[in-house]
């Protein structure tokens, strides 16, 4: 059965309200229900049913809660012991294992074993398994497949008949064996042959009865080989063939005799059962099975034996010559079978009971017999008396002081313990108390040693919150408090939507057809509130997104329909959008608003190409309104009504010329005049809504699919490059290790000076080296022509050199010249080796540069699917770096580091992470105080809050604050070091650009100009106003 926390799963009962619908019960009186619907529901109510368990639930909440419980990985398969499964997996595991178990266990043994263990009172299942195995290891039953030992070889056979010993057949006719003689008495016999009179059953003489270890030969009609006379199969003369007269009444009675009835009784001891029902006294008629039969199996010793030798032959054997397959009957398999087939209550002295379905299958009684019940009650009573006696001996009596009073006599008189008994009781109590004190002290010592071992055995990295800053680290200058963060992020609570929309535009810039821009430029563009000059960046963002989304199907005037439904506050659209306000809460009613936007953007989808081709982007606001009318609803875009109202209505102009006064009455306005005055949060909501609609578009999906393929190729290339780099590094290391320090020019000069030569090098050789080489060559030629050592050779050499005989080269000079020639050869080899090493190092440098490029491409491709933080710190704050994702690279065209955000953002822990941190037992006492100390007072971020680091020095201090002994900060430190050469330069470049101020705007030729004066000229020099799209939308 399936277990949960090592206890069986308890199922819910059928609810009482529908219990009458169970089989065998009648339906209630229909008159009790007033309506036909109630009658139908009472007759056939709607319930929730779990088929695997048979449980019924009246409501979905109970059903869902129960299914959640069943699908939790807390269950265990009782048969296999597997844990970490859900209920259905555990049940399937038990079902599969049970089927395999029942298929392997001999079918003939199942009924006998289960009948023997029924109602047995044994504490441990192992003891019961031992008893059953000892009883049945030498007892066999009709139909079993066994192995027969014939002259040391084992043959597979099937038991046809079982003949119990004579002492078990006293109540029935004994088994008679007729010996059919053909040629008189058996050889070696001096007694007369047995009678063959069929009217009187004959008995074979005891001397001809085979011993327990022998077999009696039967006929071999199908055997090609007859065992020789010396074979143990032929203990009788070959002319004597014992046969069993199955048609005789005695044989019929033998077949009805119960076999192993006494030996299987577990109430008897093993010795007594074997004495009364000796398993060696049984004879078994077996038939050999050939290898060609379908049910044959390989067994011990059967691989090298001709199994067809005795195929079809029959013989009679005892248990000494039989054995079972070890895989079909062993203690482990028997235990698994009994564990699957038996069950027992948790009460003391409860008997083992066969499961009901198996008991019915094998005809085993399911009602406890009276004698067994009396035995169970007796065992329970004895156990109760034993527990009571132990309790009384331990001083747990009624008086409370150990001086329990014992009833004495029929009148119930009580005697008190005498002084000696009290003293003995006190001594025992004192001894028990001392023993308890000793055990408590030993437990405390063990816990202290375990704590010390755990402290010594901590392996880092470990859980970050378990890592504490030691006094040694504090004295070494380790930073305790995290550097202060800038919590003034753009747009406050709307920063997350702002950052995600900017990241989407940068990541999918190529399919959208929009050039990169920094986060600062994006922020300033959203804050731009002037009608003239317009912001080109904002218009291109909307047009590029709408141009892509317009290929998706839409419902014409869906926003109009949604706004009409909004008039009814209880409508599903209004409830879902949370905009069930009354019309009088607005200065413009819905009907008036719909009339104002009716004629705006009617053909927006066909107007986009002309607007994109216009350099001024006139009319893009009308395209936006037309798009919102066809794609937005109050459910998908909750801010639809206030945004549309703000786009087409505005305050009336002031009555006087005072600029500080504004109109209080709204009047229709052109969308181009109203969009700049929208709150930045509404602009962010519009762009975020457009980004969400653009995600399922075909260009985005194609980009994601192409990124998956590119990632696969990059991984393959990275593996090849790493393999090639390792090979080059091994070659360089092998060369340096084999040659030692390479020979250099200085080494050569040092060697020459050490040998007394001139150390003036010229192309690696000195003048003396050249003269000596020529001298040696000439000497060698002369010596080879006239003979070595001759005076003629010496004179010829002197004559050629124009020198006198006193200048003849000596052996020392020749040896020195040879050494110098050898040095020159070594120098040439070293030079070639250095060239090869330099070439390999250049190749390694090229591979490193390519691997760095692959890492950057990896970041770009992985950022397309989902943006991921760099990591988390010890308090689960997530660290974000948005640069280098998708279409925006980390390097510009000149190869210098560029930036997108130029900052490191910190996001507060998520709700789940915060629950994990709050769930720690030491949070209130330790973690809360650590957050104040290590994060700084007021610097702890809540879920949904953001902060950032803008200075490179702050990030360096933050890296010093990280403790790499924790899992999260170890991973964060490693990731930040990987991108360190891009994070810090990007932040420094951003600070430089901010300090430089506005730059001159670009002309149509691409050059910058400084012409123009005034406020507009200064505004046009801002980077977000000077931005121009260099990509074509839709391409």
Secondary structure, 3 states (H helix, E strand, C coil): CEEECCEECCCCCCCHHHHHHCCCCCCCCHHHCCCHHHHHHHHCCCCEEECCCCEEECCHHHHHHHHHHHCCCCEEECCCCCCCECHHHHHHHHHHHHHHHHHHCCHHHHHHHHHHHCCECCCCHHHHHHHHHHHHCCCCCCCCEEEEEECCEEEEEEEEEEECCHHHCCCCCCCCCEEEECCCCCCCCCCCCCCCCCCCCCCCCHHHCCCCCCCEECCCCCCCCCCCCCCCCECCCCCEEEECCCCCHHHHHHHHCCCCCCCCCCCCCHHHHHHHCCHHHCEEEEEECCCCCCCCCCCCCCCCCCCCCCCCCEEEECHHHEECCCCCCCHHHHHHHHHHHEECCCCCCCCEEECHHHHHHCCCCCCCCHHHHHHHHHHHHHHHHHHHHHHHHCCCCCCCCCCCCEEECCCCEEECCCHHHHHHHHHHHHHHHHHHHHHHHHHHHHHHHHHHHHHHCCCCCECHHHCCCCHHHHHCCCCCCCCCCECCCCCHHHHHHHHHHHHHHHHCHHHHCCCCCCHHHHHHHHHCCCCCCCCHHHHHHHHHHHHHHCCCCCCCCHHHHHHHHHCCCCCHHHHHHCCCCCHHHCCCCHHHHHHHHCCCCCCHHHHHHHHHHCCCCCCHHHHHHHHHHHHCCCCCCCCHHHHHHHHHEEECCCCCCCCCCCCCCEEECCHHHHHHHCCHHHHHHHHHHHHHHHCCCHHHHHHHHHHHHHHHHHHHHHHHHHHHHHHHHHHHHHHHHHHCCCCCHHHHHHHHHHCCCCCCCECCECHHHHHHHHHHHHHHHHHHHHCCCCHHHHHHHHHHHCCCHHHCCCHHHHHHHHHHHHHHHHHHHHHHHHHHHHHHHHHHHHHHHHHHHHHHHHHHHHHHHCCCCCEECCCCCEEECCCCCCCCCCECCCCCECCCCCCEEEECCCHHHHHHHHCCCCHHHHHHHHHHHHHCCCCCCCCCCEEEECCHHHHHHHHHHCCCCEHHHHHHHHHHHHCHHHHHHHHHHHHHHHHHCCCCCECCCCCECCCCCCHHHHHHCCHHHHCCCCCCCCC
